[in-house]
Amino acid sequence: MAEILLLSIDRMLAQRIGDAMGQRVDVRMVQSLDAEPLTRPGVIVMDRSALPSDRSLAASISAVADQAAGRSIVLATDEQDSEQILHAVRAGAKDVIARDAEGAEIANVLSRLLNATIAQQSTGGRLTLVLGVDQEATAMVASDMALIRSADRQPSLLIDCSLPTSAAAAYLDLDVTYGLASAIADIERLDASLLSSALARHAASGLGLLTFDGGTGAEPAGIAPTDIAALVRLLRACSSEVVFCAGSLRHGGLLRELALLADQVDIVCAQSIRELEAARRLLDRISPDHATLERMRLLVWDHQPTVLLDGRRMADALGTGSMMPLPVDRAQSRNALNAGQPLGIAPDGGAYQQALRRACGARPHQAKGALGAIQQLRRGVLRKLERRP
């Protein structure tokens, strides 16, 4: 959890800051930073009235900045003199708030700086980037990976950039109203609390879903690649596990940056020479370095042992560090997508589920009766048909 360190003895100021932030972060009053471990990401607020009278404002801020370990410094002051404020900023203060400020006036400044600090200082949760040519197959794999990790560990976050609509939303049978554009607009105040209330969430696993289109069926306008990269850094700091399905994204610079951030990069590709060539062109856009290639893994979608273009040759052609086959029952996967009942946590996900659980480092799932699974899929399809106007 992030924290705000208040260099002050004014409990009322501490209370106003805590109320403004909605008690989402710890607000601690301290006399100095000498004995503070500074192990958590945070912001330092300096109360002007608590600073030594025998030192200049600039000297006091500079001394704190030397101990702040990169944390942003905000000055709380009653002074409105522009010259004093300019001296404070030159000495190292990122912003200034009035000592008697309340509510949004405090929250707007501290939330912006706090989120920037969290994104920079926090190592964050694990990030997996899933690439592929076939958007449906890629979204299904990314969704199932996120579900498996969310069910076995803490609830995860799935970001799906499929267009024109989210394939993951259909596969998870979720109605999405909050997308990347909304999250980027909220980036200055975005935290785990806001995410928990805004995201569509898979009930059985707790998995949160954020989509590119936000349920509109159209590509959002005005989003820059740098906005998406900054959002991913922040979301990673707010979640224990993030799975990013690149979907329709083909911006080389953005994909390269995401690949550098990711702990694991998975490439979903079928045993087709045309799809392999498209995957190779996608990697050419990224231009991965040697370290990134070592973190890349080829997931052979619908793996068939009798096809001459085997996974090892495909991995060699792409230059990936490893390869794993994903056997797929086409009828079962189509039924699962149509019914909105993902195979990753289905009672009988078959060989596909077992292979994907191995890819996620999860324990094998004990399969139950196939008949019951078929009945569940049938009921899911019927429910979707009944909801149509």
Secondary structure, 3 states (H helix, E strand, C coil): CCEEEEECCCHHHHHHHHHHCCCCCEEEEECCCCCCCCCCCEEEEEEHHHCCCCCCHHHHHHHHHHHCCCCEEEEEECCCCHHHHHHHHHHCCCEEEECCCCCHHHHHHHHHHHHHHHHHHCCCCEEEEEEECCHHHHHHHHHHHHHHHHHHCCCCEEEECCCCCCHHHHHHCCCCCCEHHHHHHCCCCCCHHHHHHHCEECCCCCCEEEECCCCCCCCCCCCCHHHHHHHHHHHHHHCCEEEEECCCCCCHHHHHHHHHHCCEEEEEEECCHHHHHHHHHHHHHHCCCHHHHHCEEEEEECCCCCCCCCHHHHHHHHCCCEEEEECCCHHHHHHHHHHCCCHHHCCCCHHHHHHHHHHCCCCCCCCCCHHHHHHHHHHHHHHHHHHCC
